[in-house]
Amino acid sequence: MQSIHRLAPEDCKKIHSQVVIRSILDVIRELVHNSIDAGASCISIKINLESLSVCIEDNGTGISVSDMGQVGRRYYTSRASQVETSNTLPQELTNMMPPELTRSLGFKGESISSIATLCSKLVILSAVKNVVHSMVVDGENSSCLINLLLEFFMVKVPTQGSIIIVSRLFHNVPVRRKYHKEHFGKDF
């Protein structure tokens, strides 16, 4: 009989991430929520089901250079520190909306970290007032890789807002990858 032992930290991280992100639809929902929370009025979603890759492009406020290093770290968030977050929309609009729609959509600081754990590359390009910066979460920030992914999804470097590219979702979880290939193929 084998003795009880603690799982490796990397295995714990992968298991926890699958609780937050169960499907490609969860990835899209979480990234669109981030775009909405960033004040985006235009959001473009591109999906490649063959590689299980996603590109979300928005015209939101973008991510500042000083915050970029915190993106993708578990439990780091730009939202209020409490579950009840403050309103982010103009008062005229919030007066006409139900209270549950006026709060920030994201706050836990888990989605980007979980997505990064479950994909081969997570690339973020963000522009604030025409100043563009990029990063690869948990990886080397390679301009060749970034250019290749931008070309693959046919997007240009933003002048305002963000582009988030998720490459090869579930590459390290064969069961989830197989499930997506079988169930999301042509019917998506």
Secondary structure, DSSP 4 states (H G I P E B T S, - for coil): -PPP-PPPHHHHHHHHHHHH--SHHHHHHHHHHHHHHTT-S-EEEEEETTTTEEEEEE-S----HHHHTTTT-TT--SS-SSSSPPP-S-HHHHHHS-HHHHS-S--SS-HHHHHHHHSSEEEEEEEETTEEEEEETTS---HHHHHHHHHHTT----SSEEEEEEESTTTT-HHHHHHHHHHSTTT-
